[in-house]
């Protein structure tokens, strides 16, 4: 029998910071259920990534037409003189974004309907059903970052510090 996953309970904090409460998220669309932990985790991660991109943590990339045409030549646009912004993935900003989820509430988290994709995840106010919830009970930031590196390999995220979580990550994907 396949159990459909319709919520994720994740812990980002550490005992040392007294931030060990589980944050529970569920897809906005009640009909959206996942047949595997991998599908649920990747959907949730993609939604967080789109929220991150829409957030002030990410510097906008200069996008005038002349800059796009000259992007591969030097650090400045030869037409308008604007400096090209780096669009490299900023892992520290990503970690800060995830960490701030612990201090958010349903209002400050926002209902960001303008994020790409259809899988809008929102804070879940009811008690989740343990049988249909994917629990990430430790190392939430690391697990989400590992998932992001798999669904967006072009970001070239350095996972050297995350290798100790590989077995746990793989177990979650099997759920």
C-alpha positions as CSV (number, residue, x, y, z in Angstrom):
1,X,0.0,0.0,0.0
2,X,1.3,3.4,-1.0
3,X,1.0,6.1,1.6
4,X,0.6,9.6,0.2
5,X,2.7,12.4,1.8
6,X,0.8,15.6,2.3
7,X,3.0,17.5,4.8
8,X,6.6,18.0,5.8
9,X,7.7,18.6,9.4
10,X,11.2,20.0,9.5
11,X,13.6,21.1,12.2
12,X,16.2,23.7,11.4
13,X,17.5,24.5,14.8
14,X,19.9,23.0,17.2
15,X,19.6,22.3,20.9
16,X,22.3,24.9,21.7
17,X,20.0,27.6,20.3
18,X,16.7,26.3,21.8
19,X,15.4,26.3,18.3
20,X,14.2,22.7,18.0
21,X,10.5,23.1,17.3
22,X,9.3,21.3,14.2
23,X,8.0,23.6,11.5
24,X,5.2,21.9,9.6
25,X,4.4,22.8,5.9
26,X,1.8,21.5,3.6
27,X,1.0,22.2,0.0
28,X,-1.5,25.0,-0.6
29,X,-3.5,22.7,-2.9
30,X,-5.0,20.1,-0.7
31,X,-5.2,17.7,-3.6
32,X,-1.5,17.8,-4.0
33,X,-0.1,14.6,-2.4
34,X,3.2,12.9,-3.1
35,X,3.9,9.2,-3.4
36,X,7.5,9.4,-2.2
37,X,9.6,11.3,0.3
38,X,11.8,12.3,-2.6
39,X,9.0,13.9,-4.6
40,X,7.7,15.8,-1.5
41,X,11.2,17.0,-0.4
42,X,12.2,18.1,-3.9
43,X,8.9,20.0,-4.4
44,X,9.3,21.7,-1.0
45,X,12.9,22.5,-1.8
46,X,12.1,24.0,-5.2
47,X,9.4,26.1,-3.6
48,X,11.8,27.4,-1.0
49,X,14.4,28.1,-3.7
50,X,11.9,30.1,-5.7
51,X,10.9,32.0,-2.5
52,X,14.6,32.6,-1.9
53,X,15.1,34.0,-5.4
54,X,12.1,36.4,-4.9
55,X,13.5,37.5,-1.6
56,X,15.8,40.4,-0.8
57,X,18.7,38.0,-0.1
58,X,19.4,37.7,-3.8
59,X,21.0,40.7,-5.6
60,X,19.4,41.3,-8.9
61,X,21.5,40.6,-12.0
62,X,21.8,43.7,-14.3
63,X,19.6,42.8,-17.3
64,X,19.7,45.6,-19.9
65,X,19.7,44.2,-23.4
66,X,23.2,45.7,-24.0
67,X,24.5,44.0,-20.9
68,X,23.1,40.6,-22.0
69,X,24.9,41.0,-25.3
70,X,28.2,41.9,-23.6
71,X,28.0,39.6,-20.6
72,X,30.9,37.4,-21.6
73,X,33.3,40.2,-22.1
74,X,34.9,41.5,-18.9
75,X,33.3,42.8,-15.7
76,X,31.6,45.8,-17.2
77,X,29.2,46.4,-20.0
78,X,31.1,48.0,-22.9
79,X,28.0,49.8,-24.0
80,X,26.5,51.4,-20.8
81,X,29.4,50.8,-18.4
82,X,27.3,49.0,-15.7
83,X,29.2,46.5,-13.6
84,X,28.0,42.9,-14.1
85,X,26.6,41.4,-10.8
86,X,27.6,37.9,-10.0
87,X,24.7,35.4,-10.2
88,X,26.7,32.7,-8.5
89,X,24.8,30.9,-5.8
90,X,25.3,32.5,-2.4
91,X,25.2,29.6,0.1
92,X,25.5,31.9,3.1
93,X,22.5,33.9,2.0
94,X,20.6,30.6,1.4
95,X,21.5,29.4,4.9
96,X,20.3,32.7,6.3
97,X,17.1,32.5,4.4
98,X,16.5,29.0,5.8
99,X,17.5,30.0,9.3
100,X,15.1,32.9,9.3
101,X,12.2,30.5,8.6
102,X,12.5,29.5,12.3
103,X,11.8,33.1,13.3
104,X,8.9,33.5,10.9
105,X,5.2,33.1,11.5
106,X,2.4,32.5,9.1
107,X,2.2,36.2,8.3
108,X,5.9,37.0,7.9
109,X,6.4,33.8,6.0
110,X,4.0,35.2,3.4
111,X,1.8,33.7,0.9
112,X,4.1,34.3,-2.0
113,X,1.8,33.4,-4.9
114,X,4.3,34.8,-7.4
115,X,6.9,32.1,-6.9
116,X,7.5,29.9,-9.9
117,X,5.8,26.5,-9.9
118,X,2.5,25.2,-8.8
119,X,3.6,23.6,-5.5
120,X,3.0,26.4,-3.1
121,X,3.9,25.2,0.4
122,X,2.4,27.1,3.4
123,X,2.8,26.8,7.2
124,X,0.4,24.2,8.4
125,X,-1.7,25.1,11.4
126,X,-3.2,21.7,12.1
127,X,-1.5,18.7,13.7
128,X,-0.1,16.6,10.8
129,X,-1.0,13.0,10.4
130,X,2.2,11.1,11.3
131,X,1.5,8.5,8.6
132,X,1.4,11.1,5.8
133,X,4.1,13.5,7.0
134,X,7.7,13.4,6.0
135,X,9.7,14.1,9.2
136,X,13.1,15.8,8.9
137,X,13.9,15.7,12.6
138,X,17.5,17.0,12.4
139,X,19.8,18.9,10.1
140,X,17.0,20.5,8.2
141,X,19.1,23.2,6.6
142,X,21.7,20.6,5.4
143,X,19.0,18.3,4.0
144,X,17.3,21.0,2.1
145,X,20.6,22.2,0.7
146,X,21.5,18.7,-0.4
147,X,18.1,18.4,-2.1
148,X,18.7,21.8,-3.8
149,X,22.1,20.6,-5.1
150,X,20.4,17.6,-6.7
151,X,17.6,19.4,-8.4
152,X,19.7,22.3,-9.4
153,X,23.2,20.9,-10.2
154,X,24.0,24.1,-12.2
155,X,24.3,26.0,-8.9
156,X,27.4,23.9,-8.1
157,X,26.8,24.0,-4.4
158,X,29.8,22.8,-2.3
159,X,28.5,19.9,-0.2
160,X,31.8,19.1,1.5
161,X,30.4,20.0,4.9
162,X,27.2,18.0,4.2
163,X,28.7,14.6,3.5
164,X,28.1,13.4,7.0
165,X,24.4,13.7,6.3
166,X,24.4,11.6,3.2
167,X,23.0,8.4,4.8
168,X,20.2,10.3,6.5
169,X,19.4,12.2,3.3
170,X,19.2,8.9,1.3
171,X,16.9,7.4,4.0
172,X,14.5,10.3,3.7
173,X,14.4,9.9,-0.1
174,X,13.3,6.3,0.4
175,X,10.3,7.2,2.5
